[in-house]
């Protein structure tokens, strides 16, 4: 069973910061460097959306609403993916998930992790 593990969420005041971490399961660590990694989020009542992605080589991409405030990173030795979030706003709240992207830019793994909750109070 594929189980991505997200951590680092919490409750912050608007303007605060959080660092999320995604740990790839042992079963897919062997292909960690072979795919683009991404962060998604799902706000209450809304569809899960792609927030940021980072390929093995090349530039990271961000949804416009977080560009300049969020930074995605990957540690190829530790097989983890990070998301540094600054100046958090209420609209950033939601459950954050990680996944790999397939060649078409869609989620590679159907077994999503538990996600990590980000709550932003105004």
HUSULTA-V38055 format. One record per residue. PSI is psi in radians with two decimals (NA if undefined). NEAR is the number of other ideal C-beta (glycine too) atoms within 10 Angstrom. Layout:
psi->(PSI/PSI)
near->(NEAR/NEAR)
//
This chain:
psi->(2.23/2.23/1.77/2.45/2.00/2.49/2.95/-0.13/2.98/-2.92/2.18/2.75/2.68/2.36/-0.15/-3.13/2.67/2.69/2.06/2.61/2.40/2.21/2.19/2.49/2.76/-0.59/-0.33/0.09/-0.45/-0.35/0.28/-0.77/0.00/-0.02/2.76/2.44/2.69/2.76/2.41/2.82/2.68/1.97/2.75/2.21/0.01/2.88/2.60/2.34/2.60/2.27/-0.80/2.68/2.70/2.11/3.00/-0.77/2.39/-3.12/2.56/2.71/2.66/2.58/2.48/-0.58/-0.33/-0.15/2.31/-0.28/-0.55/2.55/2.10/2.52/2.85/2.46/1.78/-0.41/-0.77/-0.20/0.82/2.77/2.32/2.80/1.85/2.10/2.20/2.83/0.87/2.47/2.77/-0.61/-0.16/-0.16/2.58/-3.09/2.20/2.33/2.66/2.79/2.94/2.82/2.47/-3.06/-0.41/0.03/0.34/2.81/2.28/-0.70/2.23/-0.34/1.60/2.64/-3.08/-0.38/2.93/2.29/2.29/2.12/2.28/2.09/2.48/NA)
near->(5/15/15/21/15/24/16/16/20/13/12/17/9/13/11/15/11/21/14/24/18/25/17/24/15/10/10/17/13/10/11/19/13/9/17/20/27/26/26/22/23/15/15/7/5/9/7/17/13/17/23/23/22/22/14/12/7/9/8/17/16/19/15/6/13/22/12/10/15/22/17/23/15/20/11/10/8/13/18/19/27/20/26/14/27/14/13/22/15/11/12/22/20/21/20/26/22/29/27/20/18/12/8/6/12/11/16/18/18/7/10/18/21/12/21/21/13/22/15/20/11/9)
//
